[in-house]
Every structure is written in C-alpha cells, then in structure tokens.
Amino acid sequence: MKRNLQSVATFAPNSPFSENQLRWMIFNASTNGLREANALVRVRRRVYIDVDAFDVWIESQNAQAAA
C-alpha cells in the first residue's frame, strides 16, 4: 500500500490553504472529521497529510455545505 504523504510545510504551497490554516484544521481534526477521514498520519511529533484522503475530505465538506 503506497500513500501519498506530505508534510504540512510541503503540502501548503500546492494547496489553496496556508500552512496556518492547515495546522488549525489538524488541531481540530477530532471535531471536523479530518481524523475520521484518515487524512492524517502522525509519526512521533510530525504530522503528514495523506493528499488523496485530504482531497476526498475536502469534497465531502463541499457536498455538506451545498446540501
């Protein structure tokens, strides 16, 4: 199983979100559904974003807002 993992600092420049916005989302992952989407991987103190799972989570957020 190969996952597309990126650090927050690497992911931020290629996304519409700033690094601070991403860190806020990660901080609130247990309440915003990001943890349940399995979009985060924690290795010791580092947090990596699973790019594919994050994209699915963003699309689900967009679908909820449209409903």
N, C-alpha and C positions, 0 to 999 in steps of 0.2 A: 504494500500500500504506500503510495507516494502522495504526500500532501504538499501543497504549495504554501509554505510558511515564510512569512516575512516579519522582521522586527517592526515595531511601531515607527521608528525613525526611517526605515526603508520604505514602508508602505505609504506613509503620509504624502510625500511629494507626488506620487502617482494616483492619488485619490482626491476627491473633492473636499476632504476633511483635513483640517490642520492637525498637527501632532497633539495639541492640547485637546481638541475635540475628541480625537480617538482615545486619549487617555481618560477623558471623562466618561466615555462610553464603556471603557474597560472597567473603570472604577465602579460603575453602576451595572455591571454585567448580570448580576443576580436578579435585578429588577426589570431590566429592559429586554430580556430574552436572549441576549448575546451568549450567555453561558449555555443555555439550553440548545442553542443552535450549533454548539461545538465549534465555534469560530475562533476560540482562543486556546492556545497551548501554553502552559506555564512550565518552565524549566528553571527550577530554583527561583531566582528573583526576576528572571527575564520573562517577558510575555511576547509570544509570537501570534500573529494573526494568520489564520487559515483563509487565504484570499477567496477561494471558491465558496467556502461556508459563509464568509462575511458577505459576499455578493448575494447569496440566497437569502440571508437575514435582511439585508437592505431591501430586497424586492418584497419580502413579506411585510416589512414595515410600510412600504409604499402601498401595498394592497390593503393593509388595515386602515391607512389614512384615507384611501379612496372609498372605502365601504361606509 
